[in-house]
Amino acid sequence: MMIVLIMGPPGVGKGTQAQKIGENFNMAHLSTGDLLRDHVRRETPLGLAAKEKMAAGALVPDDVIIEMMLQVLEQHSSENSANSAALLDGFPRTRDQAGALVNAGINVNAVIDLDAADELIIERLGGRLVHPASGRTYHTIFSPPKTAGVDDVSGEPLVQRPDDRPDTVRARLAVYREQTAPLEDY
């Protein structure tokens, strides 16, 4: 299986770009954030272990993330041909997570590294709105819904994720710079 990583600070556009790349190149988009939110929503043991850390803008413990990602990679590999490709969005975030890929015999074929100024990231995330049931995202300035605060498809209310509030975003950026940015050299 071909593995491509997309890296960068929170809010830089990894998910947006990964979705486009996945569609254009027929690659599975495996997002750590989506996996975490799904586990939290379903209240799995892994989700419950992650919930408190996510709300504070801190990194979820490596063992939780590693277990989630290795499970989904194994599932993807078994459901698809050996020639399949996956784009990992938000994983690895630490040296231990990167080491877990190596220890599992998973080879990374390419890395895409995105970056943007912190203030732009804070503006982007501060205006992001999400439809909780579907995961559809909007932005109050860049991609607003047709009716303010309402999902275009379902008509249900949109919400701002707690981890998109400016103070939490600043904390997430600090954690990224300290713990994840060093992976660029790894």
C-alpha positions as CSV (number, residue, x, y, z in Angstrom):
1,M,0.0,0.0,0.0
2,M,1.3,3.5,-0.9
3,I,1.3,5.9,2.1
4,V,1.5,9.7,1.8
5,L,1.6,11.9,4.9
6,I,0.1,15.4,4.9
7,M,1.6,17.5,7.7
8,G,1.3,21.0,9.1
9,P,-0.1,22.9,12.0
10,P,-3.8,22.7,12.9
11,G,-6.0,24.9,10.7
12,V,-3.4,25.1,7.8
13,G,-5.8,23.3,5.4
14,K,-4.6,19.7,5.7
15,G,-8.1,18.3,5.6
16,T,-9.2,20.4,2.7
17,Q,-6.1,19.6,0.6
18,A,-6.2,15.9,1.6
19,Q,-9.8,15.6,0.5
20,K,-8.9,17.1,-2.9
21,I,-5.8,15.0,-3.3
22,G,-7.7,11.9,-2.3
23,E,-10.4,12.5,-4.8
24,N,-8.0,13.4,-7.7
25,F,-5.6,10.4,-7.1
26,N,-8.1,7.8,-5.8
27,M,-6.5,7.7,-2.3
28,A,-8.2,7.0,1.0
29,H,-8.2,10.1,3.2
30,L,-7.5,8.9,6.7
31,S,-7.8,11.8,9.1
32,T,-6.7,11.5,12.7
33,G,-9.2,14.3,13.6
34,D,-12.1,12.4,12.0
35,L,-11.1,9.2,13.6
36,L,-10.9,10.9,17.0
37,R,-14.2,12.6,16.7
38,D,-15.8,9.4,15.5
39,H,-14.5,7.5,18.5
40,V,-15.5,10.3,20.9
41,R,-19.0,10.4,19.4
42,R,-19.4,6.6,19.7
43,E,-17.9,6.7,23.2
44,T,-15.4,3.9,22.5
45,P,-12.7,3.3,25.1
46,L,-10.2,5.0,22.8
47,G,-12.6,7.9,22.3
48,L,-13.2,8.4,26.0
49,A,-9.4,8.4,26.6
50,A,-9.1,11.2,24.0
51,K,-12.0,13.4,24.8
52,E,-10.6,15.5,27.7
53,K,-7.3,16.1,25.9
54,M,-9.0,17.3,22.7
55,A,-11.2,19.7,24.6
56,A,-8.1,21.3,26.1
57,G,-6.3,21.5,22.8
58,A,-3.6,19.1,23.9
59,L,-2.3,16.2,22.0
60,V,-4.1,12.9,22.6
61,P,-1.7,10.3,24.1
62,D,0.4,8.5,21.6
63,D,-0.8,5.0,22.5
64,V,-4.4,6.0,21.8
65,I,-3.7,7.6,18.4
66,I,-1.3,4.8,17.4
67,E,-3.9,2.1,18.1
68,M,-6.7,4.1,16.2
69,M,-4.5,4.6,13.2
70,L,-3.0,1.1,13.0
71,Q,-6.6,-0.3,13.3
72,V,-7.8,1.8,10.4
73,L,-4.8,1.1,8.2
74,E,-5.2,-2.6,8.8
75,Q,-8.9,-2.4,8.0
76,H,-8.2,-0.3,4.8
77,S,-5.5,-2.7,3.7
78,S,-7.6,-5.8,4.2
79,E,-10.6,-4.2,2.4
80,N,-8.6,-2.9,-0.6
81,S,-6.0,-4.3,-3.0
82,A,-2.3,-4.3,-2.2
83,N,-2.1,-1.4,-4.8
84,S,-4.3,0.9,-2.7
85,A,-3.1,4.2,-1.5
86,A,-3.8,6.2,1.7
87,L,-3.2,9.8,2.6
88,L,-2.6,10.2,6.4
89,D,-3.9,13.5,7.7
90,G,-2.6,14.4,11.1
91,F,-0.6,11.3,11.7
92,P,2.2,11.0,12.9
93,R,2.4,14.0,15.2
94,T,5.2,12.7,17.5
95,R,8.4,10.7,17.1
96,D,6.8,7.8,18.9
97,Q,3.9,7.8,16.4
98,A,6.4,7.9,13.5
99,G,8.3,5.1,15.1
100,A,5.0,3.1,15.4
101,L,4.6,3.2,11.6
102,V,8.2,2.0,11.2
103,N,7.7,-0.8,13.8
104,A,4.5,-1.9,12.1
105,G,6.4,-2.2,8.8
106,I,4.5,0.7,7.1
107,N,6.6,2.6,4.6
108,V,5.9,6.2,3.9
109,N,6.3,7.0,0.2
110,A,5.9,10.8,0.3
111,V,5.3,13.8,2.7
112,I,3.4,17.0,1.9
113,D,4.2,19.7,4.4
114,L,1.9,22.8,4.6
115,D,2.4,26.0,6.7
116,A,0.7,29.3,7.3
117,A,1.1,32.2,9.8
118,D,-0.4,31.6,13.2
119,E,-2.7,34.7,13.0
120,L,-4.1,33.4,9.7
121,I,-4.7,30.0,11.2
122,I,-6.5,31.5,14.2
123,E,-8.7,33.5,11.9
124,R,-9.5,30.5,9.8
125,L,-10.3,28.2,12.7
126,G,-12.2,30.9,14.6
127,G,-14.6,31.2,11.8
128,R,-15.1,27.5,11.1
129,L,-18.6,26.1,11.6
130,V,-19.3,22.4,11.5
131,H,-22.5,20.3,11.0
132,P,-21.9,17.7,13.7
133,A,-23.9,14.8,12.2
134,S,-22.1,14.9,8.8
135,G,-18.9,16.7,9.4
136,R,-19.6,19.2,6.7
137,T,-17.6,22.4,7.3
138,Y,-18.3,26.1,6.5
139,H,-16.5,29.3,7.3
140,T,-18.2,32.5,8.4
141,I,-16.1,34.5,5.8
142,F,-14.5,32.1,3.3
143,S,-17.3,29.6,2.8
144,P,-20.5,30.7,4.6
145,P,-23.7,28.6,4.6
146,K,-26.6,29.9,2.6
147,T,-28.4,30.8,5.8
148,A,-26.2,31.9,8.7
149,G,-25.6,29.2,11.3
150,V,-27.6,26.5,9.4
151,D,-26.3,23.5,7.4
152,D,-27.2,23.9,3.6
153,V,-28.2,20.3,3.2
154,S,-30.1,19.3,6.4
155,G,-31.2,22.7,7.7
156,E,-29.8,21.7,11.1
157,P,-27.7,24.1,13.3
158,L,-24.0,24.5,12.8
159,V,-21.6,24.7,15.7
160,Q,-18.1,25.9,16.5
161,R,-15.9,23.1,17.8
162,P,-14.5,23.9,21.3
163,D,-11.0,23.3,19.9
164,D,-11.5,26.1,17.3
165,R,-11.8,28.9,19.9
166,P,-8.9,31.3,19.6
167,D,-7.4,30.5,23.1
168,T,-7.5,26.8,22.3
169,V,-6.1,27.3,18.8
170,R,-3.1,29.2,20.3
171,A,-2.5,26.3,22.7
172,R,-2.8,23.8,19.8
173,L,-0.3,25.8,17.8
174,A,2.2,25.9,20.7
175,V,1.9,22.1,21.1
176,Y,2.4,21.6,17.4
177,R,5.5,23.8,17.3
178,E,7.0,21.9,20.3
179,Q,6.0,18.3,19.6
180,T,5.1,17.9,15.9
181,A,7.2,20.4,13.9
182,P,10.4,18.5,14.8
183,L,9.1,15.6,12.7
184,E,9.9,17.6,9.6
185,D,13.5,16.5,10.0
186,Y,12.6,12.9,11.0
